[in-house]
Amino acid sequence: MARVLVVGGGIAGDALALMLERAGWAVTVAEIAPAPRTGGQTVDLRGDCRRVLDELGLLPAALACLVPQAGAAWIDERERRLAEMPVTAFDGRGYVSAEELLRSDLARILHRAAGPGVTHRFGETVEALEDVPTGVLARFRSGGAEEFDLVVGADGAHSKVRALRFGPEQRYRRPLGLAHAWFTLREQPGTPRLDGWFLTHNASGRRSVAARPGRAGEQEIGLTFAADALPPRRDREARFALLERTFADVGWRTREFLAAARQAEDFALDTYDQVHVPSWHDGRVVLLGDSAWCASPLSGLGTALALRGAAELAAALDAAGALADPGRLPAALAAFERTMRPRTASAQQLPPGRVAAAAPKTALGIRVNALAMRTLQARPLRPLIRRAMAGTEHGRDAA
């Protein structure tokens, strides 16, 4: 039986593991986290997300986890609405979808769908990859080495597999000038409720504070600000201090959010980057998802591309007959890349002004952004916007 090592147990990695197990592969998933990851942004079930989950038979489980949505609103420091876009805007193709679930719920659904043909190794990653005549020898952080017919790097924008096989991160990383912190806030008796609305407060200096619905009794918080680099991941105190300095004079509920960040179990902070790798495969090693093509959360397409990429890679392996003859793997990986390149290249072409809209620089920019959101919904423009959204939608993450 052909063996595949998937490094990274996120959406792309676990989706591929499930697909390859069903095709007859023996699958090992190495995930550096000690347990399945929690946290993350809301996932939109439109487009490719819905299609791939339906193909896997997992759509009903995803639909059972939907978070109630009313729409998105842009507010001032007193929570007065500058603009809003209800979930029904543009026939449900607007900024917020009626069908959204938490990324952690989608990850749980994919993880639990795996059968006995998938072995998960948590707290594990690779330290070296060596080509051998019959495959790839993977040396693990915990010690020991094993040979696999195929190695898939699905370990995110900061991929260890990419660094080992294709070169250092700085060769492929394209920072967009913003950083983003996200975490879950547990509501207390006095916590203001969102009533299904995704609220965003922009402050001058490219700072944005957002709260959106999560599970019952929870809110998903996001803090966006200008940055190309951050304190080391291991220095959590320096990261909290950076947030507190950056947002010290921002109004609305910002002080509450900064305090909650320190208590959140799923707190995360990273820069908004894109990843551009000239070739995603080398011999029997291939990159998948953000490891290969991160379009940044600003694209809204990360999860859709992860699921579609996993489906296309599994399909290419099947079409080439790589399970029966691993010698056909290089041709299969080349076919996968030819199929996915156009989708990812399109996703990486952010609309003009997308970065500025996420975190306007000036008070004037904030007003202009709110005006743009109102103008887009003006009756004369609605047919044009509907056609544009219908023509480009492959399935989006929540914005």
Beta strands, then each sheet from edge to edge (+ up, - down):
strand 1: 3-7
strand 2: 26-31
strand 3: 42-44
strand 4: 71-75
strand 5: 81-86
strand 6: 100-102
strand 7: 118-122
strand 8: 126-132
strand 9: 135-140
strand 10: 145-148
strand 11: 150-153
strand 12: 173-186
strand 13: 197-203
strand 14: 207-213
strand 15: 218-226
strand 16: 268-275
strand 17: 281-282
strand 18: 285-287
sheet 1: 7+ 2+ 1+ 11+ 18+ 17-
sheet 2: 3+ 6-
sheet 3: 5+ 4- 13- 14+ 15- 12+ 16-
sheet 4: 8+ 9- 10+
end
